[in-house]
Amino acid sequence: MRKALVLLLFFAGVISVTGNAQPITVPPLEKWPAHPRILLVKGEEQAIERSVADNPVWRKMHEAILRASDTIIGLPTLERKLIGRRLLSKGRECVRRLFYLSYAYRMTGAEKYLLRAEKEMLAVSQFSDWNPSHFLDVAEMTMGMSIGYDWLFDKLSPGAKKIIREAILQKGLEPSFDSRYNWFLTATHNWNQVCNAGMTYGALAVAEDHPDTSKLIIERALNTISLPMGDYKPDGAYPEGYSYWNYGTSFNVMFLSAIEKAFGSDFGLLQSPGFLKTGSFLENMTGPTGASYNWGDCGTGTNLSPAMFWFAQRNQDPSLLWVEKKFLDRSDYRSLAWERLLPGAIIWGKDIPLNKINAPASNVWVGQGPSPVALMRTSWTDPNAIYLGFKAGSPSVNHAHMDIGSFIMEWGGVRWASDLGSQEYESLESKGIQVFGRTQDAQRWSIFRMNNFAHNTLTVDGKLQLVKGYAKIDRYSDNPRFRYAISDLSTVYEDQLKRITRGVGIVDDGYVVIRDELTTLDKPTTIRWTMLTAADVEIVNKNTVFLKKDGKQLTLHVDSRAKVELKTWSSQPTTTYDAPNPGTTFVGFEVTVPANHAETFTVRLIPEVKKIKTKIRSLDRWK
């Protein structure tokens, strides 16, 4: 009776939150499929064996997983040691170790992998808890333990099996029903994806022993993971940026892959607009230098993304692996073995014709949604190509910065216009800084890397951008003569400017232009235009700057009727909590614009010494 009431209350909440007329339910199962039932069922190892034998890419990846597993055997078992308020690093390592060891045992039958996996799971089972106050930790720990339990089920000792199963239930699944911890069910970001995936793996692992609890958890996930999946619409742009795509989307793929394997259905989730398009977003977020466009709480680092093999397979589009190809083409795969989901690349990618990975057809990708972005380049194959990334959106999005209207630019294998990206959370939280507020007065905006003073955008009268504001990509073009994107930023500067529109583009495959058109309110207004760079900066005259790096030169040239003052600003912190930003500086200009006045600023970023003949027209004439 109590369980029926729980189910009734839960699904009433689901309908309220998601707007679904009817909740998704899984079909009744008289008998759950035999173990292993998660991701890779019994007998599917043979297809992997054939791929490993026939293809040197999969052979090298397979061998890298085995070598990493041998290394894991020599390490101490995991211990419950928090970093600040998080156990997350241990949870992630739990996934890596048990995914790798279980794969190694299933593919080789070598008992050393089985014994070490069992030892690891018993050690994690003895933790006092898996840190439910930061539920991502529980989700990752549960996923790792569930893969090990399910994949090694027939070989684990009866005593170990009981201990591990009870740990998954008591330290993984049961805390997810506690209202202190399960707020992730109503989240529209990566927490929902990661936590629902982890809980679903736990539910699938112990389903025959706890069928009612497992069914409830799986149906709960099916009905609530649609919330973050809805934020990919309409084009696949991921609201939280590159690094969090690799977190939230990868776990969403882990969830979908496991659900389809267990039930033979995606329950309609893949009809969510934009989700199957999001592989193109990630691919276009990497520039010719190999670094990502690191807006928001993200870093520039890139690595192989196993989830991209799932998207390439589902879309039957090997070109989605163009960026991944650079990781596959190397001779040494050892650096890939820190990716905890690496076995997934083989599971999802083994049937993809890797010899047909061609460059994407388009040099421009634009996505709307909570964090609209325009990404354009002159070539996918030339390492010296021009690359331009432009971001609109709102500071109110999870993990967002006050970077609306910001851009990055690469040319000649150098990133000339950069983004500082993220600061490690514990370095701030340990000093009492509240990192995650989203109101206008949140302490988050006192963190240098997160406010507009530290981004390649405009600052008006020394004020912050408005959290409540939102800008979309209003127009764009993929014409090779003039690739561009335009965004009206006015709501982000409401009460600071009457209007402000920014357009960015690549002209004739030769140089980049950034044009701002603004109108002031009834008072003189000081505009600051900034661009972060790691280049050496030389102000040549009143409207020209030379930037030099790695033996190359980029010219920054400003056109305006106003008397702009070219300047540089330090990027180094002035507080005890902000991270240092060595080797970088801000270059740009300040100008005071009279009251009720319309003004334009056109900045060109010109590779080497080129004579520019093209006149940049007003934004309403960009065609």
C-alpha positions as CSV (number, residue, x, y, z in Angstrom):
1,M,0.0,0.0,0.0
2,R,2.8,2.4,1.0
3,K,4.7,1.6,-2.2
4,A,1.6,2.2,-4.3
5,L,1.2,5.6,-2.6
6,V,4.8,6.5,-3.3
7,L,4.3,5.6,-7.0
8,L,1.1,7.7,-7.2
9,L,2.7,10.7,-5.6
10,F,5.8,10.4,-7.7
11,F,4.1,10.2,-11.0
12,A,1.8,13.1,-10.1
13,G,5.0,15.1,-9.5
14,V,6.4,13.9,-12.8
15,I,3.4,15.1,-14.8
16,S,3.6,18.5,-13.0
17,V,7.3,19.0,-13.7
18,T,7.6,17.6,-17.2
19,G,4.2,18.5,-18.6
20,N,3.8,14.9,-19.9
21,A,0.1,13.9,-20.1
22,Q,1.0,10.3,-19.3
23,P,4.1,9.1,-17.4
24,I,6.4,6.6,-19.2
25,T,6.2,3.1,-17.7
26,V,8.3,0.1,-18.4
27,P,6.6,-3.1,-19.5
28,P,6.1,-5.7,-16.7
29,L,8.8,-8.3,-16.6
30,E,8.2,-11.7,-15.2
31,K,11.9,-12.4,-15.4
32,W,14.7,-9.9,-15.8
33,P,17.3,-10.7,-18.5
34,A,20.3,-12.7,-17.3
35,H,23.5,-10.9,-16.3
36,P,25.3,-9.3,-17.8
37,R,22.4,-7.1,-19.0
38,I,24.0,-3.6,-18.9
39,L,25.5,-2.2,-22.2
40,L,27.0,-5.4,-23.4
41,V,25.0,-8.6,-23.0
42,K,26.5,-12.1,-22.8
43,G,28.0,-13.2,-26.2
44,E,28.5,-9.7,-27.6
45,E,32.2,-10.0,-26.6
46,Q,32.7,-11.9,-29.9
47,A,31.8,-8.9,-32.0
48,I,34.4,-6.9,-30.1
49,E,37.0,-9.6,-30.5
50,R,36.5,-9.6,-34.3
51,S,36.9,-5.8,-34.4
52,V,40.0,-5.9,-32.3
53,A,41.5,-8.6,-34.5
54,D,40.6,-6.8,-37.8
55,N,41.1,-3.1,-37.0
56,P,44.4,-1.6,-35.6
57,V,42.5,1.2,-33.9
58,W,40.3,-1.1,-31.8
59,R,43.3,-3.3,-31.1
60,K,45.3,-0.4,-29.8
61,M,42.4,0.8,-27.7
62,H,41.8,-2.7,-26.4
63,E,45.4,-3.1,-25.4
64,A,45.4,0.3,-23.7
65,I,42.5,-0.8,-21.5
66,L,44.3,-4.0,-20.6
67,R,47.6,-2.2,-19.8
68,A,45.6,0.3,-17.6
69,S,43.9,-2.6,-15.9
70,D,47.3,-4.2,-15.1
71,T,48.3,-0.9,-13.6
72,I,45.1,-0.7,-11.5
73,I,45.9,-4.1,-10.0
74,G,49.1,-2.7,-8.5
75,L,47.3,0.3,-6.9
76,P,45.8,0.5,-3.4
77,T,42.1,0.1,-3.4
78,L,40.0,3.3,-3.2
79,E,39.6,5.1,0.1
80,R,36.8,7.4,1.2
81,K,38.8,10.7,1.2
82,L,36.8,13.9,0.4
83,I,38.2,16.9,-1.3
84,G,36.4,19.7,0.3
85,R,32.7,18.7,0.2
86,R,33.2,16.2,-2.7
87,L,34.0,12.5,-3.1
88,L,33.7,12.9,-6.8
89,S,37.2,12.1,-7.8
90,K,36.9,8.7,-6.0
91,G,33.5,8.1,-7.7
92,R,35.0,8.8,-11.1
93,E,38.0,6.6,-10.5
94,C,35.6,3.9,-9.3
95,V,33.8,4.0,-12.7
96,R,37.2,3.8,-14.5
97,R,38.6,1.0,-12.5
98,L,35.5,-1.2,-12.6
99,F,34.6,-0.5,-16.2
100,Y,38.2,-1.3,-17.3
101,L,38.7,-4.4,-15.0
102,S,35.3,-5.8,-15.9
103,Y,36.0,-5.3,-19.6
104,A,39.4,-6.9,-19.3
105,Y,38.0,-9.9,-17.6
106,R,35.2,-10.4,-20.1
107,M,37.6,-10.1,-23.0
108,T,40.4,-12.2,-21.7
109,G,39.1,-14.4,-19.0
110,A,42.2,-13.6,-16.9
111,E,41.3,-14.2,-13.3
112,K,43.6,-11.4,-12.0
113,Y,41.1,-8.8,-13.4
114,L,38.1,-10.6,-11.7
115,L,39.9,-10.8,-8.3
116,R,41.0,-7.2,-8.3
117,A,37.5,-6.0,-9.4
118,E,35.9,-7.9,-6.5
119,K,38.5,-6.5,-4.1
120,E,37.8,-3.0,-5.3
121,M,34.0,-3.4,-5.0
122,L,34.3,-4.8,-1.5
123,A,36.5,-1.9,-0.4
124,V,34.0,0.6,-1.8
125,S,31.2,-1.3,-0.2
126,Q,32.8,-0.6,3.2
127,F,32.7,3.2,2.8
128,S,30.5,4.7,5.5
129,D,28.5,6.3,2.7
130,W,29.0,7.5,-0.9
131,N,28.5,11.2,0.1
132,P,24.9,11.8,-0.7
133,S,25.1,15.5,0.2
134,H,26.9,15.8,-3.2
135,F,24.9,13.3,-5.1
136,L,27.1,13.2,-8.2
137,D,29.5,11.2,-6.0
138,V,26.8,8.6,-5.3
139,A,25.8,8.4,-8.9
140,E,29.3,7.7,-10.2
141,M,30.1,5.3,-7.4
142,T,26.8,3.4,-8.1
143,M,27.5,3.3,-11.8
144,G,31.0,1.8,-11.4
145,M,29.8,-0.7,-8.8
146,S,26.9,-1.7,-10.9
147,I,29.0,-2.4,-14.0
148,G,31.3,-4.5,-12.0
149,Y,28.5,-6.4,-10.2
150,D,26.5,-7.0,-13.5
151,W,29.4,-7.9,-15.8
152,L,31.1,-10.2,-13.3
153,F,27.9,-11.5,-11.7
154,D,28.4,-15.2,-12.5
155,K,32.0,-15.2,-11.2
156,L,31.8,-13.2,-8.0
157,S,31.8,-15.2,-4.7
158,P,28.3,-15.5,-3.1
159,G,29.5,-13.6,0.0
160,A,31.0,-10.7,-2.1
161,K,27.9,-10.6,-4.3
162,K,25.7,-10.0,-1.3
163,I,27.9,-7.3,0.2
164,I,28.1,-5.5,-3.1
165,R,24.4,-5.8,-3.9
166,E,23.5,-4.4,-0.5
167,A,25.9,-1.5,-0.9
168,I,24.4,-0.6,-4.2
169,L,21.0,-0.6,-2.6
170,Q,21.7,1.1,0.7
171,K,24.4,3.6,-0.3
172,G,23.3,4.2,-3.9
173,L,19.6,3.7,-4.6
174,E,17.9,4.4,-1.3
175,P,19.5,7.9,-0.7
176,S,18.0,8.9,-4.1
177,F,14.5,8.8,-2.4
178,D,15.6,11.3,0.2
179,S,14.3,14.8,-0.6
180,R,17.5,16.3,0.9
181,Y,19.4,14.8,-2.0
182,N,17.2,14.1,-5.0
183,W,16.6,17.7,-6.2
184,F,18.4,16.5,-9.3
185,L,15.1,15.1,-10.5
186,T,13.9,18.6,-11.4
187,A,17.2,19.9,-12.7
188,T,17.7,20.8,-16.3
189,H,21.4,20.3,-16.4
190,N,24.1,17.7,-16.0
191,W,23.2,16.7,-12.4
192,N,19.9,15.2,-13.7
193,Q,21.7,13.3,-16.5
194,V,24.5,11.9,-14.4
195,C,22.4,11.1,-11.3
196,N,19.6,9.4,-13.3
197,A,22.1,7.4,-15.2
198,G,23.9,6.2,-12.1
199,M,20.7,5.3,-10.3
200,T,19.4,3.5,-13.4
201,Y,22.6,1.4,-13.6
202,G,22.1,0.5,-10.0
203,A,18.5,-0.4,-10.6
204,L,19.4,-2.6,-13.5
205,A,22.1,-4.4,-11.6
206,V,20.0,-5.5,-8.6
207,A,16.6,-5.7,-10.3
208,E,15.8,-9.4,-9.7
209,D,16.4,-8.9,-5.9
210,H,14.6,-5.5,-5.6
211,P,12.1,-5.5,-8.6
212,D,9.7,-2.8,-7.2
213,T,12.5,-0.4,-6.3
214,S,14.3,-0.9,-9.6
215,K,11.1,-0.4,-11.6
216,L,10.4,2.8,-9.8
217,I,13.9,4.2,-10.2
218,I,14.0,3.3,-14.0
219,E,10.6,4.9,-14.6
220,R,11.5,7.9,-12.5
221,A,14.6,8.4,-14.7
222,L,12.7,7.9,-18.0
223,N,10.3,10.6,-16.9
224,T,12.7,13.2,-15.6
225,I,15.8,12.9,-17.8
226,S,13.6,14.5,-20.5
227,L,14.1,17.8,-18.7
228,P,17.8,18.3,-19.5
229,M,17.3,16.6,-22.9
230,G,14.8,19.4,-23.7
231,D,17.6,21.9,-23.4
232,Y,19.3,20.6,-26.5
233,K,16.5,22.0,-28.7
234,P,16.3,23.1,-31.4
235,D,19.8,22.5,-32.8
236,G,21.9,20.5,-30.3
237,A,23.8,23.3,-28.5
238,Y,24.6,22.2,-25.0
239,P,23.9,25.0,-22.5
240,E,26.8,24.3,-20.1
241,G,29.6,24.3,-22.7
242,Y,32.3,21.9,-23.9
243,S,33.5,20.2,-20.7
244,Y,30.0,19.7,-19.3
245,W,28.8,18.3,-22.6
246,N,31.4,15.6,-22.0
247,Y,29.9,15.0,-18.6
248,G,26.2,15.4,-18.9
249,T,25.8,14.2,-22.5
250,S,28.1,11.2,-22.0
251,F,26.1,10.0,-19.1
252,N,22.9,10.6,-21.0
253,V,24.3,8.3,-23.7
254,M,25.3,5.7,-21.1
255,F,21.7,5.9,-19.8
256,L,20.1,5.6,-23.2
257,S,22.4,2.8,-24.3
258,A,21.7,0.8,-21.2
259,I,17.9,1.3,-21.4
260,E,17.8,0.3,-25.1
261,K,19.8,-2.8,-24.3
262,A,17.6,-3.9,-21.4
263,F,14.2,-3.0,-22.9
264,G,14.7,-2.8,-26.6
265,S,13.3,0.7,-26.6
266,D,14.3,4.3,-26.0
267,F,10.8,5.0,-24.9
268,G,10.6,8.0,-27.3
269,L,13.4,9.9,-25.7
270,L,15.4,10.1,-28.9
271,Q,12.6,12.1,-30.4
272,S,13.6,15.0,-28.1
273,P,14.4,17.8,-30.6
274,G,18.1,18.6,-31.0
275,F,19.5,15.7,-29.0
276,L,20.7,13.6,-31.9
277,K,22.2,16.8,-33.4
278,T,24.4,17.6,-30.5
279,G,27.4,15.6,-31.8
280,S,27.9,18.4,-34.3
281,F,28.0,21.0,-31.5
282,L,30.8,19.2,-29.8
283,E,32.8,18.7,-33.0
284,N,32.6,22.3,-34.0
285,M,33.6,23.5,-30.5
286,T,37.2,22.4,-31.2
287,G,39.4,24.8,-33.1
288,P,42.3,24.0,-35.5
289,T,44.8,24.3,-32.5
290,G,43.0,21.3,-30.9
291,A,41.8,23.4,-28.0
292,S,38.1,23.7,-27.2
293,Y,36.1,26.9,-27.1
294,N,36.1,27.0,-23.3
295,W,33.2,29.4,-22.4
296,G,31.5,29.0,-19.1
297,D,33.0,26.8,-16.4
298,C,35.1,24.9,-18.9
299,G,38.7,24.3,-19.8
300,T,40.4,24.2,-23.1
301,G,41.6,20.6,-22.7
302,T,40.3,18.0,-25.1
303,N,40.4,14.2,-25.1
304,L,38.7,11.3,-27.0
305,S,34.9,11.4,-26.3
306,P,33.4,7.8,-26.3
307,A,29.9,9.3,-26.6
308,M,30.8,10.7,-30.0
309,F,31.0,7.1,-31.3
310,W,27.4,6.6,-30.2
311,F,26.3,9.7,-32.0
312,A,28.2,8.7,-35.2
313,Q,26.6,5.3,-35.1
314,R,23.1,6.5,-34.4
315,N,23.3,9.2,-37.1
316,Q,25.2,6.9,-39.5
317,D,27.6,9.8,-40.0
318,P,31.3,8.9,-39.6
319,S,32.2,12.6,-40.2
320,L,31.1,13.3,-36.6
321,L,34.4,11.6,-35.6
322,W,36.6,14.1,-37.5
323,V,37.9,15.6,-34.3
324,E,38.1,12.3,-32.6
325,K,40.2,11.0,-35.5
326,K,43.3,12.9,-34.3
327,F,43.2,10.8,-31.1
328,L,42.8,7.6,-33.1
329,D,45.6,8.4,-35.5
330,R,48.3,8.5,-32.8
331,S,50.5,5.4,-32.2
332,D,50.4,5.5,-28.4
333,Y,47.0,5.2,-26.8
334,R,48.2,5.3,-23.2
335,S,46.9,8.9,-22.7
336,L,43.4,7.8,-23.6
337,A,43.3,5.4,-20.6
338,W,42.3,8.2,-18.2
339,E,38.9,8.4,-19.9
340,R,36.7,6.4,-17.6
341,L,34.1,5.6,-20.3
342,L,36.7,4.4,-22.8
343,P,35.3,0.9,-23.2
344,G,32.1,2.5,-24.5
345,A,34.0,3.8,-27.6
346,I,34.6,0.2,-28.6
347,I,31.1,-1.0,-27.7
348,W,29.5,1.8,-29.8
349,G,32.1,2.3,-32.5
350,K,33.1,-1.2,-33.4
351,D,30.9,-1.3,-36.5
352,I,31.7,2.3,-37.8
353,P,33.8,2.3,-41.0
354,L,36.7,4.3,-39.6
355,N,38.2,4.6,-43.1
356,K,35.3,6.8,-44.1
357,I,35.8,9.6,-41.5
358,N,35.7,12.6,-43.8
359,A,35.7,16.3,-42.8
360,P,32.3,17.8,-42.0
361,A,30.5,19.3,-45.0
362,S,29.9,22.8,-43.5
363,N,32.4,25.3,-42.1
364,V,29.7,27.1,-40.1
365,W,27.6,25.7,-37.2
366,V,25.0,27.7,-35.3
367,G,22.8,26.5,-32.5
368,Q,20.2,28.4,-30.5
369,G,18.7,27.4,-27.1
370,P,19.7,28.6,-23.6
371,S,23.3,29.3,-24.7
372,P,23.3,30.1,-28.5
373,V,26.6,29.9,-30.2
374,A,28.0,30.4,-33.7
375,L,31.2,28.5,-34.7
376,M,32.9,29.1,-38.0
377,R,36.2,28.3,-39.8
378,T,37.9,28.7,-43.1
379,S,38.9,25.0,-43.3
380,W,38.6,21.7,-41.4
381,T,41.9,20.3,-42.9
382,D,44.3,23.3,-42.8
383,P,46.0,23.6,-39.4
384,N,46.5,27.3,-40.1
385,A,42.8,28.0,-40.7
386,I,41.0,30.9,-39.2
387,Y,38.5,29.8,-36.5
388,L,35.9,32.1,-34.9
389,G,33.6,31.2,-32.0
390,F,30.9,33.6,-30.8
391,K,28.6,33.2,-27.8
392,A,25.2,34.7,-27.0
393,G,22.8,33.5,-24.3
394,S,22.4,34.5,-20.6
395,P,24.5,34.5,-17.4
396,S,21.5,32.8,-15.7
397,V,22.3,29.4,-17.3
398,N,23.9,26.8,-15.1
399,H,27.8,27.2,-15.2
400,A,27.4,30.3,-17.4
401,H,29.7,33.4,-17.1
402,M,28.9,37.0,-17.9
403,D,30.3,36.4,-21.4
404,I,27.4,37.4,-23.6
405,G,28.7,38.7,-26.9
406,S,32.2,37.2,-26.3
407,F,34.3,35.5,-28.9
408,I,37.5,33.6,-29.5
409,M,39.7,33.6,-32.6
410,E,42.5,31.3,-33.9
411,W,44.7,31.6,-36.9
412,G,48.1,30.1,-37.9
413,G,47.9,27.5,-35.2
414,V,47.7,30.2,-32.5
415,R,44.7,31.2,-30.3
416,W,44.9,35.0,-30.5
417,A,41.6,35.8,-28.7
418,S,41.1,33.6,-25.6
419,D,38.8,32.8,-22.7
420,L,40.1,32.2,-19.2
421,G,37.6,29.5,-18.7
422,S,37.0,27.9,-15.3
423,Q,38.6,28.1,-11.9
424,E,38.8,25.0,-9.8
425,Y,35.8,25.1,-7.4
426,E,37.6,23.9,-4.3
427,S,40.1,26.8,-4.6
428,L,37.2,29.2,-4.2
429,E,34.9,27.2,-1.8
430,S,37.8,26.6,0.6
431,K,38.0,30.4,1.0
432,G,34.3,30.7,1.7
433,I,33.3,31.9,-1.8
434,Q,29.8,30.9,-3.0
435,V,30.4,29.7,-6.5
436,F,27.0,28.8,-7.8
437,G,24.5,31.7,-7.2
438,R,22.7,33.0,-10.2
439,T,21.1,36.2,-9.0
440,Q,22.4,39.6,-9.9
441,D,23.9,40.1,-6.5
442,A,25.4,36.6,-6.2
443,Q,29.0,36.3,-4.9
444,R,29.7,34.3,-8.1
445,W,30.1,37.5,-10.0
446,S,32.9,38.8,-7.8
447,I,35.0,35.9,-9.1
448,F,37.2,37.5,-11.8
449,R,37.0,34.8,-14.4
450,M,33.2,34.7,-14.3
451,N,32.2,38.4,-14.8
452,N,32.3,40.4,-18.0
453,F,35.4,42.4,-17.0
454,A,37.4,39.2,-17.9
455,H,35.7,38.4,-21.3
456,N,36.0,39.5,-24.9
457,T,32.9,41.6,-24.7
458,L,31.7,45.1,-23.7
459,T,31.6,46.6,-20.2
460,V,29.4,49.7,-19.8
461,D,30.3,52.2,-17.1
462,G,32.1,49.5,-15.1
463,K,28.9,47.5,-14.5
464,L,28.1,43.9,-14.7
465,Q,26.0,42.3,-17.4
466,L,22.4,41.6,-16.4
467,V,21.7,38.0,-15.3
468,K,18.1,38.3,-16.4
469,G,19.1,39.2,-20.0
470,Y,19.2,36.8,-22.9
471,A,20.5,37.1,-26.5
472,K,20.0,34.8,-29.4
473,I,21.8,34.5,-32.7
474,D,19.5,36.8,-34.8
475,R,21.1,36.2,-38.2
476,Y,24.0,34.3,-39.7
477,S,25.5,33.3,-43.0
478,D,27.7,30.4,-44.2
479,N,28.6,32.2,-47.4
480,P,32.4,31.6,-47.9
481,R,32.9,35.2,-48.9
482,F,31.4,36.4,-45.6
483,R,30.6,34.0,-42.8
484,Y,29.0,35.9,-40.0
485,A,26.7,35.9,-37.0
486,I,24.8,38.8,-35.4
487,S,23.2,39.1,-32.0
488,D,21.2,41.8,-30.3
489,L,22.7,42.1,-26.8
490,S,20.4,44.9,-25.6
491,T,18.6,42.9,-22.8
492,V,22.0,42.1,-21.3
493,Y,22.7,45.8,-21.0
494,E,19.3,47.0,-20.1
495,D,19.4,50.4,-18.2
496,Q,23.0,50.7,-19.4
497,L,22.5,51.3,-23.1
498,K,19.4,52.0,-25.3
499,R,20.5,49.2,-27.6
500,I,23.6,47.2,-28.6
501,T,24.1,44.8,-31.4
502,R,27.3,42.9,-32.1
503,G,28.2,41.1,-35.4
504,V,31.3,38.9,-35.9
505,G,32.5,37.3,-39.1
506,I,35.2,36.0,-41.3
507,V,35.7,38.1,-44.5
508,D,36.9,36.4,-47.7
509,D,38.6,33.7,-45.7
510,G,41.2,36.4,-44.9
511,Y,40.5,38.1,-41.6
512,V,38.0,38.5,-38.7
513,V,35.7,41.4,-38.1
514,I,33.9,42.4,-34.9
515,R,31.4,45.2,-35.3
516,D,29.4,46.9,-32.4
517,E,26.5,49.3,-33.0
518,L,25.1,50.9,-29.9
519,T,23.0,53.9,-28.8
520,T,23.5,55.5,-25.4
521,L,20.8,56.6,-22.9
522,D,20.4,60.2,-21.8
523,K,23.9,60.4,-20.2
524,P,27.5,60.1,-21.3
525,T,28.5,56.5,-21.2
526,T,32.0,54.9,-21.0
527,I,32.4,51.8,-23.1
528,R,35.2,49.3,-22.5
529,W,36.1,46.8,-25.3
530,T,38.4,44.0,-24.3
531,M,40.1,41.0,-25.8
532,L,42.1,38.5,-23.8
533,T,45.3,37.3,-25.5
534,A,48.4,35.3,-24.7
535,A,50.4,37.2,-27.4
536,D,52.9,40.0,-26.9
537,V,51.1,43.3,-27.4
538,E,52.5,46.5,-29.1
539,I,50.3,49.5,-29.5
540,V,51.5,51.1,-32.7
541,N,49.3,54.1,-33.1
542,K,45.9,55.5,-32.2
543,N,44.0,52.7,-33.9
544,T,46.4,49.8,-34.5
545,V,47.9,47.1,-32.3
546,F,50.4,44.4,-33.2
547,L,50.0,41.0,-31.5
548,K,53.0,38.6,-31.8
549,K,53.2,35.0,-30.9
550,D,55.2,31.9,-32.1
551,G,56.8,33.9,-34.9
552,K,53.5,35.1,-36.3
553,Q,51.8,38.5,-36.2
554,L,48.2,39.6,-36.0
555,T,47.1,43.2,-36.4
556,L,44.2,44.5,-34.4
557,H,42.8,47.6,-36.1
558,V,39.9,49.8,-34.8
559,D,37.7,52.0,-37.0
560,S,35.3,54.5,-35.3
561,R,34.3,58.1,-35.5
562,A,34.8,58.3,-31.8
563,K,38.1,59.0,-30.2
564,V,39.0,55.6,-28.9
565,E,41.9,55.1,-26.5
566,L,43.8,51.9,-27.1
567,K,44.9,50.3,-23.8
568,T,46.0,47.1,-22.1
569,W,44.9,45.8,-18.8
570,S,46.4,43.3,-16.5
571,S,44.7,39.9,-16.2
572,Q,46.2,39.1,-12.8
573,P,44.0,38.8,-9.7
574,T,43.7,41.5,-7.1
575,T,42.0,39.2,-4.5
576,T,43.1,36.3,-2.4
577,Y,40.8,33.9,-4.0
578,D,41.0,34.5,-7.7
579,A,43.3,32.2,-9.7
580,P,46.4,33.6,-11.5
581,N,46.3,34.0,-15.2
582,P,50.0,33.9,-16.2
583,G,51.0,34.8,-19.7
584,T,47.9,36.7,-20.6
585,T,46.8,40.3,-20.9
586,F,43.7,42.3,-22.1
587,V,44.0,44.6,-25.1
588,G,41.3,46.9,-26.3
589,F,40.0,50.4,-25.9
590,E,37.9,52.7,-23.8
591,V,35.7,55.5,-25.1
592,T,33.1,57.9,-23.7
593,V,30.1,58.2,-25.9
594,P,27.8,61.3,-25.5
595,A,24.2,61.0,-24.3
596,N,21.6,59.8,-26.7
597,H,24.2,59.1,-29.3
598,A,24.6,56.3,-31.8
599,E,28.1,55.0,-32.3
600,T,29.8,52.1,-34.1
601,F,33.1,50.3,-33.5
602,T,34.6,48.0,-36.1
603,V,37.6,45.9,-35.1
604,R,39.5,43.8,-37.6
605,L,41.8,41.0,-36.6
606,I,44.2,40.7,-39.6
607,P,46.7,37.9,-40.1
608,E,50.2,39.0,-41.0
609,V,50.4,42.2,-43.0
610,K,47.5,42.3,-45.4
611,K,46.0,45.3,-47.1
612,I,42.3,45.4,-46.5
613,K,40.1,46.8,-49.2
614,T,36.7,45.5,-48.1
615,K,34.5,48.1,-46.4
616,I,32.5,46.8,-43.5
617,R,28.9,47.9,-43.8
618,S,26.3,48.5,-41.1
619,L,24.9,45.3,-39.6
620,D,21.6,45.7,-41.2
621,R,23.4,45.4,-44.6
622,W,25.3,42.2,-43.7
623,K,23.8,39.8,-46.2
